[in-house]
Amino acid sequence: MKRALISVSDKTGIIDFARRLSNLGVEIVSTGGTMKALREAGIPVTYVSDITGFPEIMDGRVKTLNPLIHGGILAIRDNSEHVAQMKEHGIQGIDMVVVNLYPFKETIDKPGVTMEDAIENIDIGGPTMIRSAAKNFKYVAVVVNPQRYADVLQELEENKEISATTLLSLAREAFNHTATYDSLIDAYLAGQLGEGKFPNSMHIVLEKVQDLRYGENPHQSAAFYREKYFAGAGIANAKQLHGKELSFNNIVDLEAAFKIAAEFDQPAATIIKHTNPCGTGIGSTLAAAYKKAYMADPVSAFGGIVAVNRVVDAATATQIGEIFIEAVIAPGFEPEALEILIQKKNIRLLSAQMEQDSSKLGFDMKRVTGGILVQDYDLPEKTDLQVVTKRTPTDEEMEQLKFAWKVVKHVKSNAIVVAGKDQTLGIGAGQMNRVGSAGIALNQAGEQAKGAVLASDAFFPFRDTVDAAAKAGITAIIQPGGSMRDEESIQAADEHGIAMVFTGVRHFKH
């Protein structure tokens, strides 16, 4: 290791890294702002123009695109012809390239950024050097990630060289770095071209969060990845505060729970099993909301996943701690609440921002064999409710209907939710026909169905669900409408004295 070219936008740790390289006898070659920073730190630096014999031109657009630079990077050291050509043209080898790229992502994230500003922050020389070094990784170390500085220095200081395995690992990371960079530019330009919400091609950039013990079942291996630049509220950005490592199924259920809790403005709690809510409640306090969620189905709540949309206090933590709960996700935990819950060694406690910014969510994606389905997220909507029956819901019934409607969109289709005041009473999920789901929900609600309301995620194809609801004592129904037999369902509701409201919005969840 005789010579390193260093040119970085992210200067995290670069001074210490360069100084220790210099102490090992490595000559440092640099450009522009990096050279200035190194010289101010007292580190000997050779200016790249002193090597090329050519100044930086065109506002720095052209500085390293030169055979004296790229020949030094790309030369195969044990190829006699390459070595002879290096001597003939006065090319000195470059054994390490330390480069990260112009801040394109940070630039396009600025409010009011112009296309001209964005274009100026597309790096050209950087990716070229990175790719050259990565291609020639057998002889050249390429470092694009400041977090790798310590590993590289340790090998050099202990062994005087970098191992073949590390060189390959660095090269792989380098190509990933440039691929990610290019995908951001591609997405930005697609937007400028007005290709629409769904461009002709799409690049998804992911980074591993962790390996998982297994997938949905023990014989399936699994890992958890996050979108590399996702900065919004969600499970991918949640912070685990306590408990065992998350499992594949924990993460899936936490996502389902998180989405329900985030629906509500008032204190809310939900308990999830197998992505469906056992119970959801709202209240004047978080403890009251949790009690309603738990009492909706105490049997199913055992071993569930809890999500709440307020910082967990001691009163709520005490209730949660009374049964076995797999995980809790919340905006935070008061110290006393944390102290109560961590007495359970295995319970997973996660903190996450709850307010979802739709501009940061991107797309909802579902994997199929050989492809991906892409759609908008089914976010909270402002719905113009239409009363279609002779009887209008009372104010109290309307509040119950709105509550049930927020929950039913998160239940697997066919979905039916029976709700009382601020609390689910029965939930029917994923049945092959709607009346089957209604039967499960009404049976679970039992006597509490009398005077309760019912929500359906999609229209009624027949009047049978309305008849079943009436028999159980339901007084008001909310559903999208849109069936050819809507009049049949409306007539049934009128016969039974049930108030029915249409939303005009369907909430299938497959």
ABEGO torsion letter per residue (X at the ends): XABBBBBBABABGAAAAAAAAAAAGBBBBBBEAAAAAAAAAGBBBBBAAAAAGBBBBGGGABAABBAAAAAAAABBAABAAAAAAAAAAGBBBBABBBBBBBBAAAAAABBGBBAAAAAAABBAAAAAAAAAAAAAAAABBBBABAAAAAAAAAAAAAAGBBBAAAAAAAAAAAAAAAAAAAAAAAAAAAAAAGAEABBABBBBBBBBABBBABBABAABBBBBBBBAABABBEAAABBBABEBBBBAAAAAAAAAAAAAAAABABBBBBBBBGGBBABBBBBABAAAAAAAAAAABAAAABGBBBBBABBBBAAAAAAAAABBBABBBBAEBBAAAAAAAAABAABBBBBBBABBBAAAAEBBBBBBBGBBBBBBBBBBBBBBBBBABABBBBAAAAAAAAAAAAAAAABBOBBBBBBBBGBBABBBBGBABAAAAAAAAAAAAEAAABGBBBBBABBBABAAAAAAAAAAGBABBBBAEGBAAAAAAAAAAAAAGBBBBBAGBBBBBX
